[in-house]
């Protein structure tokens, strides 16, 4: 007999003042014993950024922490472009999958997409660029 359960993706920022390292942070999160194993967290990935810490660092200031976090772990322009194009193309182009010829062609044009500034207004501008270049044709 099966049961329905929820699976959550939780993004947590850990500031490591003592230098215990990512492996120990992962171990603490995964090895904490919860009553009846009501939750069983598993770390799916860890990214590290090094910062010069002061008491007035934006990560340490209430009201600025989330913005500082987003800035610190921001995707580069290439990743943002590829994510935007992939998201939009999946809805309108059934054959657009990683590894397909169309995907490779789109990926090859991303540096120019960034250079020409088509990400300023979001996904629609990126799609417009590829439509203009006759790389993508909307089917819906």
Buried (B, 14 or more C-beta within 10 A) or exposed (E): EEEEEEEEEEEEEEEEEEEEEBEEBBEEBEEEEEEEEEEEBEBEEEEEEEEEEEEEBBBEEEEBBEEBBEEEEEEEBEEBBBEBBBEBBEEEBEEBEEEEEBBEEBBEBBEEBBEEEBBEEEBEBBBEBBEEEEBBEEEE
